Amino acid sequence: MSTELPIAPSSDRVAIRDRVASLVRQWQGPLTADLLRTPGKFGLGQVPAGKAPDATTTAVCGYCSTGCGLNIHLRDGEAVNLTPDVEYPVNTGMACPKGWEALSVLQASDRGTIPLMPDDFGNRVPVKWEIALKVFCDRFKAIQEKHGKQSVAFLSTGQLPTEEMAFLGSLAKFGMGALHGDGNTRQCMATAVVAYKQAFGFDAPPYTYQDFEESDVLVFVGANPCLAHPIMWQRVCRNPHNPEIIVLDPRATETANAATQHVALRPKSDMAVLYGLAHILIAEGWIDREFIDAHTADFDGFAHHVQAFTPERVEQESGITREQLYYVARTIHLGKRVSFWWTMGVNQSYQGVRTAQAIINLALITGNIGRPGTGANSITGQCNAMGSRLFSNTTNLLGGHDFKNEAHRHKVAGVMGIDESHIPHEDSWAYDRIIEGILRDEIKGLWVICTNPAHSWINQNTCREILDKLDFLVVQDMYHSTETAELADLYLPAAGWGEKEGTFINSERRIGLLKKVCKAPGKALSDFSIFKLIAHYWGCEEMFADWDSPEDVFQTMKELSRDQPCEITGIDDYRMLDERGGIQWPYRAGVDSDDSQRRLFEDGRFYHEDGRARLLYEEPKTMPEPPNPRYPYLLLTGRGTASQWHTQTRTSKSSVLRTLYPEHIYVEMHPDDAKREGIRPNSMVRVASQRGSLKAKAFVTPTVQQGQVFIPMHYEETNQLTLAHFDPYSRQPSYKNCAVSIRPEGSDVAK
């Protein structure tokens, strides 16, 4: 398959989509014995013809938040291939292209195999682990002695197993005395976390994947699960109720094209549209007053607020006609089981929290929560973002506790067997404030684990300049070649998925087990082992003396969760997780059901002290950087294809996955805009913002509206354009909107 992106008139685009879908289906079909015996079929080339694997084990996939179950086929104890697990309740025998290639990316030539440090000439050279760890501790301790404990920080990830996250957060904050640490989940899920905490009293996505198949109306806001979460979309396609599928999205995405109603609103007008829907539902009496009175707070204030969002106002602000708005509201009213779903199109916004809560409000006022096929449901991004949200010791104290709560600190100290004085009394800075702290010379040392901010952080050029200001930068990653690793003063090689054990928590709160089925290359170590060694060299190993294995940490996590909404004390051990196909929290000993699929709020009680959910609302804000005469187009960013993932650190290592997406960066633009700018399909163009410019191939397509352009987030150049602005409540970056110009390459372009 060519990696060049073709011209895309609407008819051709359908053909292209069908061709890609056909390729994807090849990777989602059942894996036969013949295929298993074909060398190189799945990028492995390890199974000699005529010899089949001699054993099989199961593990949860390590790419996205779906959390699919995989059968790992072993020969002599080492993984040689994989197939989807037909019995796992998440994916029931399906896998996306990334899942099929989960093993092949472990064999990349740029895997880290030994610690690296720059020599006197700036060349990275190998060093022994003992030297690397002594340098790690000596440099960070020297910075803290000179500038204070808070001058060292860490940036973590939603890719690590939960046990490693808990170890890292405990080591950094309790052992090393670092106050500030955050995760790259700040870039994808912080908005949903804050929205749920404020509305429900705890970070609690209420749904189970079975709801995709139980709804008779599904509303997707700023979400494209057809590409971003294809296994979830497969479950939508299996829905037997002939559901209405409503998609609110400026682009005619793959999901929008499959919907029964596409609401092609203007970017960042979603809050006004959602308030407009509430206006109609309340005015028409299409609400569940009994549920509202019994289970929510401040309905009268919310009803008064949305009175101003008349269909006429919404039409003016969003471009959605009054008739279409009314039709959507009526569809919601007629639905018996309505589910509302959102992801990055909402979360990555300067007003994301209140927009997410506008979605939550619709579910609450119509009583669509706590029942099969309902809910206000945030779809998570990374494979273990939910684990990060609860157990990383970043945004909250371990187990969903509060750093500022004395009783919570006392409980955690008791469970951990440590002196309570080691636990900070205040929250960490958010990711953006840590980066700003480097700029202000408040953060002098930074430890980056399994993430790539030099690529992914908003306004990339400035981020790289800021990282260069550090006295000491440590990067711990599978690959020594990431943009951030190449800036490091010390690189530590880490094992990846399949080379270590632990648990992930997926979008539906299911705790799944991953297993060590491969050896890490060279002298690379699991992150757990690296943390254990650092604790030894730092001199705080007694704090973690009971943690000899990830399962030891899991047992501590269980006790930390006791009496919390996320309690998991009913899970005995890893074996129980393996036998049960994962278990959703909460799972309290002797209390919660053994059902494979469980949802929250069935009793209508929420986690605030009064048991009521909060209806929260706010006037929409003006877009920080709207198009202007010099930069007349609005840039949107998002998922490119089902075979790409984040900064492509892993997916780019698979020759199979690379054939399923364009090799070079491209920009989608409307045919009328292309004609106006003198841009031919497939020609090279220059896209520029106030922060920088990039060269891309023009993909001329009516799937984007006039005045808008779209660039996938996966390419290294994309964040040279984006504007560093943030939601005030979640501090999540707003990647989805900034003003740009677009011209034929070689013409005079704004810089």
C-alpha positions in Angstrom: 0.0 0.0 0.0 1.4 3.4 -0.9 2.1 5.8 1.9 1.3 8.8 -0.2 -2.0 10.4 0.6 -4.3 10.5 -2.4 -6.7 13.3 -3.6 -10.0 12.8 -1.8 -13.2 13.9 -3.6 -16.1 12.4 -1.6 -16.4 9.3 -3.9 -12.7 8.6 -3.8 -12.6 9.1 0.0 -15.2 6.3 0.4 -13.0 4.0 -1.8 -9.9 4.9 0.3 -11.8 4.3 3.5 -13.0 1.0 2.3 -9.5 0.0 1.2 -8.1 0.8 4.6 -11.0 -0.9 6.3 -10.2 -4.0 4.2 -6.6 -4.0 5.4 -7.7 -3.5 9.0 -10.1 -6.4 8.8 -7.2 -8.6 7.6 -5.5 -7.8 11.0 -8.7 -8.2 13.0 -9.6 -11.6 11.6 -9.0 -14.9 13.4 -5.4 -16.1 13.3 -5.2 -19.6 11.9 -2.5 -22.2 12.5 -1.2 -21.6 9.0 -0.7 -18.0 9.7 1.1 -18.8 12.9 3.5 -20.9 11.0 4.2 -18.2 8.4 7.5 -16.5 9.2 7.3 -12.7 9.5 3.5 -12.5 9.0 3.2 -10.3 12.0 6.5 -8.6 11.9 8.1 -11.2 14.2 9.8 -13.8 11.9 10.5 -16.0 14.9 8.4 -19.1 14.2 10.1 -21.6 11.9 7.8 -23.1 9.3 6.1 -26.3 10.5 6.6 -25.4 14.2 3.7 -24.1 16.3 4.0 -22.4 19.7 4.0 -24.8 22.6 2.0 -22.7 25.1 -0.4 -19.8 25.4 -1.0 -17.2 28.1 -3.2 -14.2 28.3 -2.5 -10.5 28.9 -4.1 -7.1 28.4 -3.0 -5.0 25.5 -0.7 -2.0 26.3 -1.7 0.6 23.6 -5.0 2.4 24.4 -7.5 2.6 27.1 -9.8 0.0 25.6 -7.8 -2.7 27.4 -8.3 -5.6 25.0 -7.4 -9.2 26.1 -4.7 -10.9 24.0 -3.6 -14.5 23.8 0.2 -14.6 23.8 1.6 -17.6 22.0 4.9 -18.9 23.5 7.8 -21.0 22.5 10.2 -22.0 25.2 8.6 -19.4 27.4 9.1 -16.5 25.0 6.3 -14.8 23.0 6.4 -15.5 19.3 2.9 -14.3 18.3 -0.4 -13.2 19.6 -4.2 -13.3 18.8 -7.2 -11.6 20.3 -8.8 -13.4 23.3 -12.3 -14.5 22.3 -13.4 -14.8 25.9 -12.1 -11.5 27.3 -15.2 -9.4 28.0 -13.7 -6.2 26.5 -12.9 -7.2 22.9 -14.4 -10.7 22.6 -12.0 -11.8 19.9 -11.3 -8.5 18.2 -8.1 -6.4 18.0 -7.1 -3.3 16.1 -3.9 -3.0 14.0 -1.9 -1.7 17.0 -2.8 -4.6 19.1 -1.8 -7.1 16.4 1.6 -5.5 16.2 2.2 -5.1 20.0 5.1 -7.6 20.0 6.9 -6.4 16.8 7.6 -2.9 18.1 9.7 -4.5 20.9 12.3 -5.5 18.4 13.1 -2.0 17.1 16.8 -1.3 16.4 16.6 1.9 18.5 15.6 0.1 21.7 17.6 1.3 24.7 20.0 -1.5 25.9 22.3 0.4 28.3 22.4 3.7 30.1 23.8 6.6 28.1 25.5 9.9 29.1 27.1 12.6 26.9 30.9 12.7 27.0 33.1 15.8 26.9 32.3 16.2 23.2 28.5 15.9 23.6 28.4 12.3 22.2 26.2 9.9 24.1 28.3 6.9 25.4 27.3 3.8 27.4 27.8 3.7 31.1 27.3 1.0 33.7 24.1 0.9 35.7 26.0 1.5 38.9 27.6 4.7 37.5 24.3 5.9 36.0 22.4 5.5 39.3 25.1 7.2 41.3 25.1 10.1 38.9 21.3 10.2 39.1 21.3 10.5 42.9 24.4 12.7 43.2 23.1 15.3 40.7 19.6 15.4 42.0 20.7 15.6 45.6 23.1 18.4 44.8 20.3 20.4 43.1 18.1 19.9 46.1 20.8 20.9 48.5 21.4 24.1 46.6 17.9 25.1 45.5 15.6 23.2 47.8 13.7 19.9 47.7 11.0 21.4 45.4 13.6 22.2 42.7 13.4 18.6 41.4 10.3 17.3 39.6 9.1 14.4 37.5 6.8 13.9 34.5 5.2 10.5 34.3 2.8 8.8 32.0 -0.4 6.8 31.4 1.7 4.0 29.8 3.2 2.5 32.9 1.6 -0.3 34.9 -0.3 0.9 37.9 2.2 -0.6 40.4 5.1 1.2 38.7 3.2 4.4 38.9 2.6 4.0 42.6 6.2 3.1 43.2 7.4 6.1 41.2 5.1 8.6 42.9 6.0 7.2 46.3 9.7 7.2 45.6 9.8 10.7 44.2 7.5 12.3 46.8 8.0 10.2 50.0 11.6 9.1 49.4 13.3 11.8 47.4 11.2 14.7 48.9 10.2 16.1 45.5 7.0 18.1 45.8 6.1 18.4 42.1 5.2 15.6 39.7 2.6 15.2 37.0 1.7 12.9 34.2 1.1 13.2 30.5 -2.4 12.2 31.3 -2.7 16.0 31.9 -2.7 16.3 28.2 -5.6 14.0 27.6 -7.8 13.3 30.6 -7.4 16.0 33.2 -10.6 17.7 32.0 -12.6 14.6 32.6 -11.1 14.0 36.0 -12.0 17.5 37.2 -15.4 17.4 35.6 -16.3 14.1 37.3 -14.8 15.2 40.7 -16.8 18.4 40.7 -20.1 16.9 39.4 -20.0 13.5 41.1 -17.7 14.0 44.1 -15.1 11.5 42.7 -13.3 10.8 39.5 -15.8 8.1 38.4 -16.6 7.2 34.8 -19.9 5.4 35.4 -20.2 3.1 32.4 -19.4 -0.3 31.2 -18.6 -1.2 27.5 -21.9 -3.2 27.4 -23.6 0.2 27.3 -22.4 0.7 23.7 -24.7 -2.2 22.8 -27.6 -1.3 25.1 -28.2 2.3 24.1 -31.0 3.3 21.7 -29.4 6.7 21.3 -25.6 7.4 21.4 -24.4 11.0 21.4 -20.6 11.4 20.6 -19.2 14.9 21.3 -15.7 15.6 20.0 -15.0 11.9 19.7 -14.0 9.7 16.8 -14.0 6.2 18.2 -14.0 4.6 14.7 -10.3 5.6 14.5 -9.3 6.3 18.1 -11.0 3.4 19.8 -12.0 0.9 17.0 -12.9 -2.0 19.3 -15.4 0.2 21.1 -16.8 1.3 17.7 -17.1 -2.4 16.8 -19.4 -2.8 19.8 -21.5 0.2 18.6 -21.8 -1.6 15.3 -23.1 -4.7 17.1 -25.8 -2.8 18.9 -29.0 -4.7 18.1 -31.4 -1.8 18.8 -30.9 0.1 15.5 -29.7 3.1 17.5 -29.7 6.8 16.6 -26.0 7.9 16.5 -25.5 11.6 16.9 -22.0 13.1 16.4 -21.2 16.7 17.4 -17.9 17.4 15.5 -16.8 20.2 13.1 -15.2 17.6 10.8 -17.0 14.8 8.8 -14.9 12.2 10.6 -15.2 8.5 10.0 -17.6 8.3 13.0 -19.6 11.2 11.8 -20.0 9.6 8.4 -21.4 6.5 10.0 -23.8 8.5 12.2 -27.5 8.9 11.7 -27.1 12.6 12.6 -23.9 14.7 12.1 -24.1 18.1 13.9 -21.3 19.9 12.1 -21.0 22.8 14.6 -18.3 25.5 14.6 -15.2 24.6 16.6 -15.6 25.4 20.3 -19.3 26.2 20.1 -20.1 22.8 21.7 -20.9 24.4 25.1 -23.5 26.7 23.5 -25.0 23.8 21.6 -25.3 21.6 24.7 -26.9 24.4 26.7 -29.2 25.0 23.8 -30.3 21.3 23.9 -30.9 21.7 27.7 -32.9 24.8 27.0 -35.2 22.9 24.6 -35.5 19.8 26.9 -36.5 21.9 29.9 -38.8 24.2 27.9 -40.6 21.2 26.4 -40.8 19.3 29.7 -38.6 16.5 28.3 -36.8 16.0 31.6 -36.9 13.5 34.4 -38.1 15.8 37.2 -38.4 12.9 39.8 -34.7 12.0 39.2 -33.7 15.7 39.3 -35.4 16.4 42.6 -34.1 13.3 44.3 -30.5 13.2 43.0 -29.2 16.5 41.8 -28.4 20.0 43.2 -29.0 23.5 41.7 -31.4 22.5 38.9 -33.2 25.9 39.3 -29.9 27.8 38.8 -29.0 25.6 35.7 -32.5 26.0 34.2 -32.2 29.8 34.6 -28.8 29.8 33.0 -29.8 27.9 29.9 -32.8 30.1 29.3 -30.5 32.5 27.5 -29.4 29.8 25.0 -32.3 30.1 22.7 -32.3 28.2 19.4 -31.7 31.6 17.7 -28.6 32.3 19.8 -27.2 28.8 19.3 -27.7 29.1 15.6 -25.8 32.3 15.5 -22.9 31.0 17.6 -22.6 27.5 16.2 -24.0 27.5 12.7 -26.5 24.8 13.6 -30.0 25.5 12.4 -32.8 25.8 14.9 -34.5 22.9 13.2 -31.5 20.6 13.6 -31.0 21.5 17.2 -34.7 20.8 18.0 -34.4 17.5 16.1 -31.4 16.4 18.2 -33.2 17.4 21.4 -36.3 15.4 20.3 -34.2 12.4 19.5 -32.7 12.5 23.0 -36.2 12.8 24.5 -37.6 9.8 22.6 -34.6 7.6 23.6 -35.3 5.2 26.4 -31.5 4.6 27.0 -29.4 7.5 26.0 -25.6 7.5 26.4 -23.4 10.5 26.0 -19.7 10.0 25.1 -16.8 12.4 24.8 -13.0 12.4 24.5 -10.3 14.8 23.3 -12.4 17.1 21.2 -13.9 18.2 24.6 -11.0 17.6 27.0 -8.4 19.5 25.0 -10.1 22.8 25.2 -9.7 26.1 27.1 -13.2 25.5 28.4 -13.2 21.7 28.5 -14.3 21.1 32.1 -17.5 23.2 31.8 -18.2 21.6 28.4 -17.8 18.1 29.9 -20.2 19.1 32.7 -22.7 20.4 30.1 -22.7 16.8 28.8 -23.1 15.5 32.3 -25.9 17.9 32.9 -27.9 16.5 29.9 -27.5 12.9 31.3 -28.6 14.1 34.7 -31.7 16.1 33.8 -33.0 13.3 31.5 -32.3 10.6 34.1 -29.9 8.8 31.7 -27.4 7.5 34.3 -27.0 4.4 36.3 -29.1 2.3 33.9 -28.0 0.0 31.1 -27.2 2.0 27.9 -27.0 5.4 29.6 -24.4 7.6 31.2 -22.2 10.6 30.8 -19.1 8.8 29.7 -15.6 10.0 29.1 -13.5 7.7 26.9 -10.0 7.6 28.2 -6.9 7.8 25.9 -3.9 6.0 27.2 -3.8 2.4 28.2 -3.5 3.2 32.0 -4.7 6.7 32.3 -7.2 5.5 34.8 -4.4 3.9 36.8 -2.5 7.2 36.7 -5.6 9.1 37.9 -5.9 7.0 41.0 -2.5 5.7 42.0 0.3 7.8 40.4 0.6 10.2 43.4 0.5 13.2 41.1 -3.0 14.9 41.0 -4.1 13.2 44.1 -2.6 11.2 47.0 -2.4 7.4 46.4 -5.8 5.7 46.1 -7.8 8.8 45.2 -7.0 10.5 48.5 -6.2 14.2 49.1 -2.8 15.5 50.0 -4.4 18.4 51.9 -6.6 16.1 54.0 -4.9 15.2 57.3 -6.9 12.0 57.8 -6.0 10.9 54.3 -2.3 11.5 54.9 -2.5 9.6 58.2 -4.2 6.6 56.5 -1.7 6.5 53.6 1.3 6.7 56.0 -0.2 3.9 58.1 -0.8 1.6 55.1 2.7 2.4 53.7 4.4 2.1 57.1 6.2 5.4 56.7 6.5 8.6 58.8 3.6 10.9 58.0 6.0 13.8 57.7 7.2 12.4 54.4 3.8 13.1 52.7 3.4 16.5 51.2 0.6 18.7 52.6 -0.1 20.4 49.3 -0.9 19.4 45.7 1.8 19.3 43.0 2.0 21.8 40.3 0.3 20.8 37.1 2.3 19.9 34.0 2.2 23.4 32.5 3.3 25.0 35.8 6.2 22.5 36.1 7.4 23.6 32.6 6.9 27.2 33.6 8.9 26.5 36.7 11.8 25.5 34.6 11.6 28.8 32.7 11.5 30.7 36.0 14.5 28.8 37.4 12.4 27.2 40.1 12.7 23.6 38.7 16.4 22.8 38.0 16.2 19.0 37.7 13.6 16.9 35.8 13.0 13.2 35.6 10.9 12.2 32.6 9.5 8.6 32.6 7.9 7.0 29.5 6.7 10.2 27.9 8.0 12.5 25.2 7.3 16.2 26.0 9.7 17.5 23.4 7.3 16.2 20.8 3.9 16.2 22.5 3.9 19.4 24.6 1.9 22.3 23.2 4.0 25.0 21.5 6.8 22.6 20.9 9.7 25.0 20.0 9.4 26.8 23.3 9.2 23.6 25.2 12.5 22.4 23.8 14.2 25.7 24.7 12.9 25.4 28.2 14.1 21.8 28.7 17.6 23.0 27.6 17.6 25.3 30.6 17.6 22.5 33.1 20.7 21.7 35.1 20.0 18.0 34.8 17.5 16.1 32.6 16.9 12.3 33.0 14.8 10.4 30.5 13.7 6.8 31.2 12.2 5.2 28.2 12.1 2.1 25.9 13.8 4.0 23.1 16.9 6.1 23.1 15.8 8.0 20.0 12.8 10.0 21.3 13.0 13.7 20.8 13.2 14.1 24.6 15.7 11.3 25.2 18.1 13.0 22.7 18.1 16.1 25.0 18.9 14.1 28.2 21.9 14.4 30.4 21.2 10.8 31.4 19.2 8.2 29.6 18.0 5.0 31.4 16.8 2.1 29.2 13.5 0.6 30.3 11.5 -2.5 29.5 8.2 -2.2 27.6 4.9 -3.9 27.5 5.3 -7.6 27.4 8.7 -7.4 29.2 7.3 -6.9 32.7 4.2 -7.5 34.8 1.6 -5.4 36.5 -1.9 -4.1 35.9 -3.7 -1.5 33.7 -7.1 0.1 34.5 -9.1 0.7 31.3 -11.8 3.2 30.5 -14.6 1.2 32.0 -12.6 0.9 35.3 -11.6 -2.7 34.5 -8.3 -3.8 36.1 -6.5 -6.1 33.7 -3.3 -8.1 34.0 -0.2 -7.7 31.8 2.6 -10.3 31.9 6.3 -10.7 31.2 6.4 -12.8 28.0 9.7 -11.4 26.5 13.1 -10.5 27.7 14.1 -6.8 27.6 17.0 -6.2 25.3 20.5 -5.8 26.5 20.8 -4.4 30.0 17.4 -2.7 29.9 15.4 -3.1 33.2 11.7 -2.9 34.1 10.8 0.5 35.5 9.9 -1.3 38.8 13.5 -2.5 39.0 14.9 0.9 38.2 12.8 2.5 40.9 14.0 -0.2 43.4 17.6 0.5 42.5 17.2 4.3 42.8 15.6 3.8 46.2 18.7 1.8 47.2 21.3 4.3 45.9 19.2 7.3 47.3 19.2 5.7 50.7 15.4 5.3 51.2 15.0 1.6 50.3 13.7 0.8 53.8 10.5 2.7 52.9 9.8 0.2 50.2 11.3 -2.9 51.7 8.1 -4.9 51.4 7.9 -4.2 47.6 9.9 -7.0 46.1 7.5 -7.5 43.2 4.8 -5.5 41.4 2.2 -7.8 43.1 3.5 -6.7 46.4 2.6 -3.1 45.4 -0.8 -4.3 44.2 -1.5 -5.6 47.7 -0.6 -2.2 49.1 -2.9 -0.5 46.5 -5.8 -2.7 47.7 -5.4 -1.5 51.3 -5.0 2.1 50.1 -8.3 1.9 48.3 -10.3 0.7 51.3 -13.4 2.8 52.0 -12.8 4.8 48.8 -15.2 4.8 45.8 -12.4 2.9 43.9 -12.1 0.2 46.5 -10.6 -3.1 45.2 -10.2 -5.1 48.5 -12.2 -8.0 47.0 -9.5 -8.9 44.5 -7.4 -11.6 46.0 -4.4 -11.5 43.7 -3.1 -11.4 40.1 -4.4 -15.0 39.5 -7.9 -13.9 40.3 -7.6 -11.0 37.7 -6.3 -13.5 35.2 -9.1 -16.0 35.7 -11.9 -13.5 35.8 -10.9 -11.5 32.6 -10.2 -8.4 34.6 -12.4 -6.8 37.3 -14.0 -3.4 37.4 -13.7 -1.2 40.4 -15.3 -0.9 42.9 -14.9 -4.5 44.0 -15.2 -4.6 47.8 -14.8 -7.8 49.7 -18.2 -9.5 50.3 -20.1 -6.5 48.9 -19.9 -6.0 45.2 -21.3 -8.4 42.5 -19.3 -10.8 40.4 -20.8 -9.5 37.2 -18.4 -9.1 34.4 -20.0 -5.7 33.4 -20.9 -3.3 36.2 -21.8 0.4 36.1 -21.9 3.1 38.8 -24.8 5.1 40.3 -27.5 2.4 40.0 -28.9 3.6 43.3 -28.8 7.3 42.2 -26.4 8.2 45.0 -23.2 10.1 44.1 -20.0 10.7 46.1 -20.7 14.2 47.5 -21.7 14.2 51.2 -25.3 14.8 50.4 -25.3 12.0 47.8 -26.4 14.5 45.1 -24.7 15.3 41.7 -23.9 18.9 41.0 -25.3 20.7 38.0 -22.4 23.0 37.1 -22.4 25.7 34.3 -20.7 28.8 33.1 -21.0 31.4 30.3 -18.9 30.2 27.2 -15.6 32.1 26.7 -14.3 33.7 23.6 -11.7 31.7 21.6 -8.2 32.9 22.6 -6.8 33.0 19.1 -9.5 33.2 16.4 -8.6 33.5 12.7 -7.6 36.9 11.6 -6.5 38.5 8.2 -2.9 37.3 8.6 -3.8 33.8 9.8 -7.3 33.3 8.3 -7.7 29.5 9.1 -8.5 27.6 12.2 -6.2 24.7 12.8 -7.8 21.5 14.3 -5.7 18.6 15.4 -6.5 15.0 16.4 -6.2 11.3 15.6 -4.9 10.5 12.1 -5.5 6.8 11.6 -6.2 3.7 13.7 -2.7 2.5 13.1 -1.0 5.7 14.6 -0.6 6.4 18.3 0.4 9.6 20.1 4.0 10.6 19.1 4.5 7.3 17.1 7.3 6.3 19.5 6.1 2.7 19.2 3.8 2.6 16.1 6.5 3.9 13.8 8.6 0.9 14.6 6.2 -1.5 12.9 6.6 -1.9 9.2 3.0 -3.2 9.0 1.6 -0.2 10.8 3.6 2.2 8.7 1.9 0.9 5.6 -1.5 1.9 7.0 -0.8 5.6 7.4 0.9 8.3 5.3 4.6 8.6 6.0 4.8 12.3 5.8 2.8 15.0 7.5 -0.3 16.3 5.6 -3.0 18.9 6.1 -6.6 18.5 5.2 -8.4 21.6 3.7 -11.6 22.3 2.0 -11.6 22.3 -1.9 -12.9 25.9 -2.0 -10.1 27.1 0.3 -7.6 25.2 -1.8 -8.9 26.9 -4.9 -8.8 30.3 -3.2 -5.1 29.8 -2.1 -4.0 28.3 -5.4 -3.2 25.0 -3.8 -3.4 21.8 -5.9 -4.2 18.4 -4.3 -1.0 16.5 -3.2 1.1 19.7 -3.6 3.4 20.9 -0.9 2.2 23.8 1.3 3.5 25.9 4.1 1.3 26.1 7.2 2.3 28.8 9.7 1.1 30.2 13.0 2.5 33.0 15.2 4.8 30.3 16.7 6.3 28.7 13.7 5.7 27.0 10.4 5.9 23.5 8.8 5.8 22.0 5.3 3.0 19.5 4.6 1.2 17.8 1.7 -2.2 19.2 0.8 -5.0 16.7 1.3 -8.0 18.5 -0.4 -11.2 17.1 1.0 -14.7 18.3 1.9 -14.5 16.5 5.3 -13.3 19.8 6.8 -15.4 22.9 6.7 -14.3 26.1 4.9 -12.0 28.2 7.0 -10.7 25.2 8.9 -7.7 22.9 8.4 -6.8 19.6 10.1 -3.4 18.1 10.9 -2.9 14.8 12.7 -1.3 15.1 16.1 1.1 12.2 15.6 3.7 14.0 13.4 6.6 15.6 15.2 6.1 19.0 13.5 2.4 19.5 14.5 3.0 21.1 17.9 5.3 23.7 16.4 2.1 25.5 15.5 -0.2 25.0 18.5 -1.0 27.8 21.0 -0.2 27.3 24.7 -3.5 27.9 26.4 -5.2 25.9 29.0 -8.5 25.1 30.8 -8.5 27.1 34.0 -9.8 24.2 36.1 -8.0 21.2 34.8 -4.9 23.0 33.3 -5.3 20.7 30.3 -3.8 22.2 27.1 -6.2 23.3 24.3 -4.6 21.6 21.3 -7.6 21.9 19.1 -7.7 25.5 18.0 -5.3 28.2 16.8 -5.0 30.5 13.9 -2.9 29.6 10.9 -2.1 30.6 7.3 -1.6 28.1 4.5 0.1 28.9 1.2 1.8 26.9 -1.6 5.3 26.0 -0.6 7.8 28.6 -1.9 5.3 31.5 -1.9 5.5 34.4 0.6 4.2 33.1 3.9 3.6 34.6 7.3 6.2 33.5 9.7 
